[in-house]
Amino acid sequence: MASLTFDQIIKDIRNKVYHPVYFLMGEEPFFIDVISDFLEEQVLTDDEKEFNLSILYGKDTDLPGIISVAKRFPMMASHHLVIVREAQNVRNIEPRDGIKNPNQENEMLVKYLENPLKSTILVFCYKYKTLDGRKKIAKTIAQKGILFESKRIYDNQLPGWIETYVQRKGYKISPKSTQMLANHLGADLAKVTNEIQKLFISLPKGEEITPAIIEENIGISKDFNIFELQDALGSLNKEKAYRITRYFGDNQKANPLFLSLGMLYQYFQKLMLYHYATDKSEKGLASAIGVHPFLMKGYHNAARNFPPPRIEKVFSYLRECDLKLKGVGNRSADAGELLKELTFKILH
């Protein structure tokens, strides 16, 4: 069976196309949770769940126990749904390297997977780890069911992911709002979706998520955030940059310097990529630095103000500030003062 994408798996479940085993693995727990929760929501009615939904936990069970539960027939329902949460804690799912004879428990699981009960849907939520695709268990799962790897998305992919997620839910979002959320929330998809849900509650379907709505419902200032600081620095707008810097210094808990340093490094890294991109078209540059084409006007301006030699100096200022924040060569300046010093150096 060919491997399926997240969207294909969700589409199949919605269309009641089920597979006897789903092995959901990988570094991004969000997609694993969404698939397992959707199966739990779709496969059985509320009345059927009482006798036909089995939730197991990795620390509290073992492979023989899982197989025993999986072999039960459904009662007054078409399927028996077995979900193994925290499956990465189940012993012996994958035989260890160096063992000549694979352990018996693993062999028991492989034998079940080779001929699974058609009325059972067995779901493994195997978070933060992956199976070795060369081993028999992974090959067997891929042949008989779904072997899905949930990969973390990169920071430069997050704005596009947010935009797509919002659109699928029936709303609109501006590129600036998308960037605000991405910069402030980071690539923790569970956190991102939880915050976006707050916005949905306050908006009718089809309406647009604006910076003002984000500020009102999430608390990210539409005027004083890292996105606006980047824009101020890139355009050499000293008054705006110092105003935001002072705000950050007065609100350090909401704007920790170590996060701001990371975001500023990424911003100037994108400017460096801009300079060395081979495709200088609008679309090519946007793709090279990983931003929405709508935002390219700001990057065109910033690239003129920051040629590569100046960006190299900015990188050195960022490294110096990071060391001072960690106490190296700094005895008295707090995070607010360090950011003011950094801002001055970048602008001059």
Secondary structure, DSSP 4 states (H G I P E B T S, - for coil): -----HHHHHHHHHTT---SEEEEEES-HHHHHHHHHHHHHHSS-HHHHHHHEEEEEGGG--HHHHHHHHTPPPSSSS-EEEEEETGGGSTTSSPPTT-SS--HHHHHHHHHHHS--TTEEEEEEEET----TTSHHHHHHHHHSEEEE-PPPPGGGHHHHHHHHHHHTT-EE-HHHHHHHHHHHTT-HHHHHHHHHHHHHTS-TTPEE-HHHHHHHT---SSSSHHHHHHHHHTT-HHHHHHHHHHHHHTTTTS-HHHHHHHHHHHHHHHHHHHH-S--SHHHHHHHHT--GGGHHHHHHHHHH--HHHHHHHHHHHHHHHHHHTTTT-SS--HHHHHHHHHHHHH-
